[in-house]
Amino acid sequence: MEPGVVLHASYALLALAVLALGGCANAPPRSPDDLCAIFREYPDWYEDARDMESRWGTPMHVAMAIIKQESSYQHDARPPRYYALGFIPWGRVSSAYGYAQALDSAWGDFQRATDEGGSRTRFADSLSFIGWYTDATQRQLGVSKWDAFNQYLAYHEGRGGFSRGTHRRKPWLVQVARKVDRQARSYGGQLQGCRAELENDRGWWPF
């Protein structure tokens, strides 16, 4: 085989590998405001949410509302960049990454506490991270796992910041937390109407 043919074949294989890796990530759901539609579109996400709820006790509609706010269900979401002199890319605002926008330090704490490897771009791992974090917030600060408003404030500010009341100096953040709370309540109401259907459909899910 001629060298040029080998080279072209190598490029083709590399392109196929990149496409295969890209195909592993789910696109954001088509109806992000409808939890039932999300779980119908991605039944494996319902399984992940079920596992998280069973393990950590955090209601799935609360965890899903946090993910929606943090990443809009984009697996590789990142915060905006800093720009030196207004136009030179110079790092990012924070190390937040993935579905849950977990910081490097918090993700490391999660890995050490649970002895799980995981990836911030994997939905099940990100959902488990939120369950772990909200569970610790309840244990340490007494914030109910059903309280999406205060759980989100503690999630965003960190438990230390929440305890110091840093959110009180950020009216915009309080508004975001209210938005998360409204979304969680909406998701919760929707879930009441379709959970029996989702449970019945589990018997047909082969994975």
Rosetta silent file (secondary structure, phi, psi, omega in degrees, C-alpha in Angstrom):
SEQUENCE: MEPGVVLHASYALLALAVLALGGCANAPPRSPDDLCAIFREYPDWYEDARDMESRWGTPMHVAMAIIKQESSYQHDARPPRYYALGFIPWGRVSSAYGYAQALDSAWGDFQRATDEGGSRTRFADSLSFIGWYTDATQRQLGVSKWDAFNQYLAYHEGRGGFSRGTHRRKPWLVQVARKVDRQARSYGGQLQGCRAELENDRGWWPF
SCORE:     score description
SCORE:     0.000 S_00000001
   1 L     0.000  136.369 -178.071    0.000    0.000    0.000 S_00000001
   2 L   -69.554  149.877 -179.038    1.336    3.448   -0.921 S_00000001
   3 H   -55.127  -38.396 -179.044    2.313    5.844    1.937 S_00000001
   4 H   -63.605  -38.717  179.042   -0.349    8.341    0.863 S_00000001
   5 H   -65.957  -42.225  178.442   -3.081    5.706    1.106 S_00000001
   6 H   -60.994  -42.084 -179.335   -1.873    4.685    4.582 S_00000001
   7 H   -63.447  -44.933  179.238   -1.899    8.314    5.689 S_00000001
   8 H   -63.293  -38.287  179.062   -5.422    8.877    4.403 S_00000001
   9 H   -65.025  -38.973  178.701   -6.573    5.680    6.116 S_00000001
  10 H   -63.449  -43.478  178.319   -5.049    6.861    9.390 S_00000001
  11 H   -62.038  -39.201 -179.502   -6.872   10.183    9.142 S_00000001
  12 H   -64.137  -43.532  178.635  -10.113    8.350    8.435 S_00000001
  13 H   -64.001  -39.807  178.431   -9.693    6.128   11.487 S_00000001
  14 H   -63.614  -41.824  179.383   -8.895    9.156   13.646 S_00000001
  15 H   -63.239  -41.777  178.403  -11.996   10.953   12.396 S_00000001
  16 H   -63.592  -38.346  179.020  -14.152    7.912   13.175 S_00000001
  17 H   -64.512  -41.745  178.939  -12.672    7.727   16.692 S_00000001
  18 H   -63.947  -42.722  178.349  -13.457   11.402   17.314 S_00000001
  19 H   -63.159  -38.586 -179.872  -17.017   10.929   16.080 S_00000001
  20 H   -65.101  -42.217  178.866  -17.449    7.885   18.301 S_00000001
  21 H   -66.141  -41.081  179.298  -16.264    9.770   21.355 S_00000001
  22 H   -64.171  -31.359 -178.919  -18.499   12.721   20.547 S_00000001
  23 L   -71.492  -12.115 -178.948  -21.446   10.380   20.203 S_00000001
  24 L   -73.225  -19.937 -176.446  -21.091    9.285   23.817 S_00000001
  25 L   -94.525  135.397  176.965  -22.465   12.615   25.070 S_00000001
  26 L   -79.341  141.808  171.552  -26.190   13.321   25.045 S_00000001
  27 L   -70.676  155.305  175.572  -27.428   16.547   23.508 S_00000001
  28 L   -55.023  144.352 -177.914  -29.435   18.783   25.871 S_00000001
  29 L   -60.471  151.473 -176.935  -33.037   17.564   26.090 S_00000001
  30 L   -69.815  -29.088 -179.007  -35.523   19.019   23.631 S_00000001
  31 L  -125.611   76.479 -172.442  -37.957   20.113   26.377 S_00000001
  32 L   -67.438  -14.063  179.039  -35.774   21.176   29.343 S_00000001
  33 L   -91.453   -1.748 -176.835  -38.705   22.646   31.288 S_00000001
  34 L  -119.938  105.486 -175.682  -40.639   19.366   31.301 S_00000001
  35 H   -64.836  -36.586  178.766  -39.140   16.691   33.549 S_00000001
  36 H   -63.742  -42.275  179.110  -41.398   13.968   32.201 S_00000001
  37 H   -65.059  -37.423  178.316  -40.347   14.787   28.636 S_00000001
  38 H   -61.064  -48.185 -177.333  -36.682   14.762   29.692 S_00000001
  39 H   -71.632  -27.943  174.713  -36.955   11.310   31.218 S_00000001
  40 H   -70.252  -37.730  179.241  -38.947    9.985   28.255 S_00000001
  41 H   -70.098  -38.660 -178.945  -36.237   11.255   25.912 S_00000001
  42 L  -127.177   80.760 -179.221  -33.438    9.872   28.102 S_00000001
  43 H   -57.500  -30.196  179.271  -34.732    6.881   30.110 S_00000001
  44 H   -67.170  -26.373  176.156  -31.212    6.222   31.402 S_00000001
  45 H   -67.939  -34.999  176.454  -31.303    9.648   33.086 S_00000001
  46 H   -65.279  -40.059  176.792  -34.364    8.509   35.014 S_00000001
  47 H   -61.506  -42.571  178.344  -32.426    5.452   36.157 S_00000001
  48 H   -62.861  -43.117 -179.690  -29.553    7.712   37.233 S_00000001
  49 H   -66.037  -38.172  176.982  -31.937   10.029   39.085 S_00000001
  50 H   -62.139  -45.019  179.668  -33.580    7.064   40.783 S_00000001
  51 H   -63.007  -43.161  179.753  -30.209    5.748   41.926 S_00000001
  52 H   -62.661  -45.624 -178.321  -29.187    9.177   43.243 S_00000001
  53 H   -62.891  -40.735  179.856  -32.462    9.645   45.115 S_00000001
  54 H   -68.011  -39.100 -176.240  -32.197    6.184   46.677 S_00000001
  55 H   -77.129  -44.888 -171.405  -28.576    6.638   47.707 S_00000001
  56 H  -106.763  -14.877  178.686  -28.540   10.234   48.939 S_00000001
  57 L    80.545    5.502  177.935  -32.189   10.994   49.699 S_00000001
  58 L   -86.074  125.643 -179.568  -32.226   14.134   47.568 S_00000001
  59 L   -57.905  136.581 -175.502  -35.447   14.404   45.541 S_00000001
  60 H   -62.490  -30.879 -178.626  -34.686   14.007   41.868 S_00000001
  61 H   -69.828  -27.681  176.226  -36.702   17.079   40.924 S_00000001
  62 H   -72.505  -47.506 -179.986  -34.477   19.231   43.162 S_00000001
  63 H   -62.893  -39.827 -179.530  -31.238   17.791   41.756 S_00000001
  64 H   -68.029  -35.273  177.482  -32.487   18.129   38.181 S_00000001
  65 H   -65.575  -36.588  177.799  -33.447   21.771   38.756 S_00000001
  66 H   -66.545  -44.713  178.586  -29.914   22.473   39.989 S_00000001
  67 H   -61.558  -42.515  179.827  -28.378   20.808   36.926 S_00000001
  68 H   -59.118  -43.895  179.951  -30.679   22.761   34.611 S_00000001
  69 H   -67.187  -41.033 -173.501  -29.597   26.036   36.208 S_00000001
  70 H   -73.296  -39.960 -172.170  -25.916   25.166   36.297 S_00000001
  71 H  -134.101   -4.077 -173.367  -25.365   23.816   32.792 S_00000001
  72 L    53.780   32.611  177.322  -28.658   23.768   30.870 S_00000001
  73 L    66.225   25.464  174.134  -27.906   20.026   30.508 S_00000001
  74 L   -92.724  122.616 -171.304  -24.705   20.638   28.513 S_00000001
  75 L   -65.428  -29.996 -175.494  -22.216   17.906   29.400 S_00000001
  76 L  -113.729   29.135 -178.334  -19.112   20.040   28.843 S_00000001
  77 L   -60.606  140.849  176.537  -20.361   23.396   30.137 S_00000001
  78 L  -136.381  156.080  175.147  -17.706   25.794   31.432 S_00000001
  79 L   -71.207  167.066 -179.609  -17.848   29.300   32.903 S_00000001
  80 L   -66.230  163.511  179.141  -16.844   32.256   30.708 S_00000001
  81 E   -86.804  155.745  164.176  -13.224   33.205   30.115 S_00000001
  82 E   -81.941  147.896  175.144  -11.273   36.126   31.479 S_00000001
  83 E  -127.390  115.128  176.076   -9.908   38.424   28.763 S_00000001
  84 E   -72.560  137.299 -179.144   -6.752   40.409   29.385 S_00000001
  85 L    58.598   17.232  176.294   -6.871   43.878   27.797 S_00000001
  86 L    85.683   -8.350 -177.529  -10.394   43.039   26.741 S_00000001
  87 L  -145.670   -7.980 -179.560   -9.479   40.603   23.975 S_00000001
  88 E   -96.473  116.375  178.938   -6.717   38.164   25.038 S_00000001
  89 E   -56.919  130.318 -173.586   -8.110   34.864   26.469 S_00000001
  90 E  -143.054   65.890  179.186   -6.663   34.504   29.974 S_00000001
  91 E    78.053 -177.076 -178.618   -8.098   31.516   31.805 S_00000001
  92 E  -116.319  164.038 -177.730  -11.625   31.034   33.069 S_00000001
  93 L   -58.962  -37.871  177.918  -13.683   32.605   35.819 S_00000001
  94 L  -155.165  177.427  179.822  -13.512   29.340   37.799 S_00000001
  95 L   -90.211   10.399  179.900  -12.705   25.643   37.401 S_00000001
  96 L   -56.709  141.527 -174.966  -16.413   24.715   37.272 S_00000001
  97 E  -159.235  147.892  171.713  -17.082   22.061   34.646 S_00000001
  98 L    85.918 -172.114 -177.502  -19.662   19.601   33.396 S_00000001
  99 L   -54.355  -43.730 -174.038  -23.336   19.037   34.043 S_00000001
 100 L   -93.323   -1.539 -177.299  -23.133   20.048   37.713 S_00000001
 101 L    52.312   43.007  179.574  -20.530   22.812   37.230 S_00000001
 102 E   -76.212  135.681  175.498  -18.495   21.236   40.019 S_00000001
 103 L   -71.837  156.498  178.340  -15.243   22.961   40.941 S_00000001
 104 H   -53.458  -46.053 -176.076  -11.998   20.983   40.805 S_00000001
 105 H   -65.842  -43.584 -179.148  -11.683   21.110   44.606 S_00000001
 106 H   -67.848  -38.116  178.244  -15.268   20.030   45.299 S_00000001
 107 H   -64.996  -38.609  176.193  -15.048   17.220   42.745 S_00000001
 108 H   -62.757  -40.988  176.859  -11.865   16.006   44.416 S_00000001
 109 H   -61.624  -41.661  178.969  -13.639   16.005   47.795 S_00000001
 110 H   -62.024  -44.943 -179.595  -16.482   14.004   46.240 S_00000001
 111 H   -63.437  -42.690 -179.963  -14.097   11.444   44.787 S_00000001
 112 H   -68.534  -38.851 -176.762  -12.262   11.009   48.067 S_00000001
 113 H   -71.597  -32.316 -175.199  -15.465   10.801   50.131 S_00000001
 114 H  -106.518   -8.464 -177.533  -17.185    8.266   47.879 S_00000001
 115 L    58.539   36.225  177.881  -14.150    6.419   46.499 S_00000001
 116 L  -114.308  142.197  176.637  -15.582    6.904   43.014 S_00000001
 117 L   -74.669  -80.399  171.494  -13.619    7.952   39.942 S_00000001
 118 L    73.573  168.464  179.078  -16.287    9.437   37.783 S_00000001
 119 L  -141.773  139.572  178.954  -16.370   12.248   35.275 S_00000001
 120 L   -69.524  -14.656  177.850  -18.021   15.633   35.420 S_00000001
 121 L   -93.672    0.410  177.020  -19.203   15.113   31.836 S_00000001
 122 L   -98.518  126.499 -172.261  -21.052   11.918   32.762 S_00000001
 123 H   -60.482  -45.751 -177.540  -24.644   12.569   33.803 S_00000001
 124 H   -60.415  -41.766 -179.410  -24.851    9.836   36.462 S_00000001
 125 H   -67.758  -41.591  179.488  -21.672   11.036   38.173 S_00000001
 126 H   -64.962  -40.079  179.124  -22.744   14.681   38.127 S_00000001
 127 H   -66.653  -39.354  177.096  -26.145   13.805   39.564 S_00000001
 128 H   -64.113  -37.054  176.871  -24.502   11.718   42.280 S_00000001
 129 H   -59.633  -44.535  179.786  -22.247   14.688   43.080 S_00000001
 130 H   -64.642  -41.514  177.271  -25.306   16.883   43.639 S_00000001
 131 H   -60.710  -45.219  178.372  -26.881   14.216   45.838 S_00000001
 132 H   -60.864  -44.086 -176.159  -23.679   13.922   47.874 S_00000001
 133 H   -67.960  -45.649 -178.875  -23.340   17.698   48.222 S_00000001
 134 H   -67.833  -33.511  176.029  -26.943   18.344   49.232 S_00000001
 135 H   -62.674  -44.382  178.776  -26.830   15.445   51.693 S_00000001
 136 H   -65.822  -35.602  178.175  -23.763   16.972   53.371 S_00000001
 137 H   -64.039  -39.849  176.952  -25.472   20.386   53.420 S_00000001
 138 H   -65.795  -43.602 -177.592  -28.415   18.896   55.297 S_00000001
 139 H   -67.255  -39.452 -174.892  -26.177   17.093   57.765 S_00000001
 140 H   -86.864  -34.455 -174.021  -23.887   20.054   58.419 S_00000001
 141 H  -116.892   -7.489  178.967  -26.281   23.004   58.147 S_00000001
 142 L    77.386   15.696  179.209  -29.719   21.485   58.673 S_00000001
 143 L   -83.437  122.340 -178.793  -31.008   22.577   55.238 S_00000001
 144 L   -59.203  143.491  176.814  -33.698   20.189   54.048 S_00000001
 145 L   -68.788  -15.596  177.434  -32.956   18.320   50.836 S_00000001
 146 L   -87.454   -9.034 -176.941  -36.411   19.383   49.680 S_00000001
 147 L   -89.740   84.246 -175.609  -35.531   23.068   50.123 S_00000001
 148 H   -62.901  -34.256 -178.310  -34.292   23.867   46.621 S_00000001
 149 H   -60.707  -57.300 -177.346  -33.933   27.587   47.391 S_00000001
 150 H   -75.405  -30.871  175.643  -31.480   27.294   50.275 S_00000001
 151 H   -62.812  -40.077  179.972  -29.806   24.171   48.909 S_00000001
 152 H   -67.824  -39.713  178.026  -28.961   26.068   45.749 S_00000001
 153 H   -60.472  -43.435  178.962  -27.586   29.030   47.693 S_00000001
 154 H   -67.991  -32.952  178.655  -25.330   26.682   49.687 S_00000001
 155 H   -66.995  -43.600 -177.014  -24.362   24.902   46.455 S_00000001
 156 H   -73.734  -44.270 -174.520  -23.380   28.130   44.743 S_00000001
 157 H   -88.942  -12.269 -170.313  -21.671   29.866   47.663 S_00000001
 158 H    82.288  152.671 -175.779  -20.238   26.796   49.352 S_00000001
 159 H   -63.669  -34.955  178.002  -21.401   25.798   52.818 S_00000001
 160 H   -65.100  -45.439  178.481  -18.977   28.189   54.491 S_00000001
 161 H   -63.191  -40.927  178.689  -20.162   31.118   52.408 S_00000001
 162 H   -62.311  -42.834  179.506  -23.787   30.223   52.995 S_00000001
 163 H   -62.439  -34.266  178.761  -23.189   30.075   56.752 S_00000001
 164 H   -81.799   -8.289  178.107  -21.605   33.536   56.616 S_00000001
 165 L    78.463   28.483 -178.422  -24.534   34.856   54.606 S_00000001
 166 H   -61.437  -27.402 -179.383  -22.536   35.889   51.544 S_00000001
 167 H   -66.334  -22.479 -178.772  -25.661   35.416   49.408 S_00000001
 168 H   -68.063  -19.316  177.778  -27.355   38.287   51.239 S_00000001
 169 H   -94.971    9.088 -177.877  -24.999   40.689   49.481 S_00000001
 170 L  -129.785   79.138 -179.169  -25.923   39.237   46.084 S_00000001
 171 H   -55.378  -34.259  179.809  -29.532   40.082   45.190 S_00000001
 172 H   -63.042  -36.964 -179.279  -29.006   38.595   41.721 S_00000001
 173 H   -70.231  -38.421  176.904  -28.078   35.233   43.262 S_00000001
 174 H   -60.624  -39.334  177.357  -31.167   35.231   45.472 S_00000001
 175 H   -64.546  -40.119  177.711  -33.229   35.752   42.308 S_00000001
 176 H   -63.884  -42.157  179.637  -31.471   32.802   40.648 S_00000001
 177 H   -62.743  -36.379  176.092  -32.151   30.639   43.717 S_00000001
 178 H   -65.862  -37.092  176.733  -35.824   31.570   43.496 S_00000001
 179 H   -63.102  -43.688  177.899  -35.774   30.541   39.853 S_00000001
 180 H   -61.722  -41.848  179.529  -34.271   27.176   40.816 S_00000001
 181 H   -62.277  -43.329  178.481  -36.935   26.754   43.498 S_00000001
 182 H   -63.424  -40.866  179.617  -39.718   27.486   40.998 S_00000001
 183 H   -65.133  -41.176  179.138  -38.207   25.014   38.538 S_00000001
 184 H   -63.018  -42.430  178.625  -37.924   22.338   41.225 S_00000001
 185 H   -63.612  -41.234  178.132  -41.558   22.834   42.214 S_00000001
 186 H   -63.917  -46.707  176.985  -42.627   22.639   38.573 S_00000001
 187 H   -58.619  -42.422 -178.488  -40.546   19.499   38.022 S_00000001
 188 H   -62.031  -42.508  177.517  -41.990   17.969   41.180 S_00000001
 189 H   -64.369  -41.889  178.250  -45.553   18.544   40.032 S_00000001
 190 H   -62.786  -41.746 -176.839  -44.803   17.102   36.610 S_00000001
 191 H   -63.651  -34.319  178.215  -43.136   14.061   38.125 S_00000001
 192 H   -60.110  -31.720 -177.509  -46.225   13.259   40.191 S_00000001
 193 H   -84.284  -14.035 -175.573  -48.141   12.907   36.953 S_00000001
 194 H  -129.041   -0.782 -174.643  -45.695   10.628   35.129 S_00000001
 195 H   -65.268  -37.780  178.455  -43.698    8.694   37.716 S_00000001
 196 H   -61.631  -40.657  178.173  -45.974    5.661   37.578 S_00000001
 197 H   -64.091  -43.350  179.998  -45.567    5.607   33.798 S_00000001
 198 H   -64.193  -37.279  178.080  -41.781    5.925   34.100 S_00000001
 199 H   -67.199  -41.213  178.659  -41.700    3.084   36.606 S_00000001
 200 H   -64.246  -37.716 -178.327  -43.805    0.879   34.337 S_00000001
 201 H   -70.560  -18.966 -179.013  -41.546    1.655   31.388 S_00000001
 202 H   -59.430  -31.287 -179.727  -38.484    0.550   33.351 S_00000001
 203 H   -64.844  -19.944 -179.193  -39.442   -3.069   32.658 S_00000001
 204 H   -98.950   -4.512 -177.310  -38.893   -2.440   28.944 S_00000001
 205 L   -85.584  115.086 -171.312  -35.523   -0.661   29.330 S_00000001
 206 L   -82.410   -4.468 -173.498  -32.854   -3.257   28.427 S_00000001
 207 L  -110.967    0.000    0.000  -29.777   -1.412   29.763 S_00000001
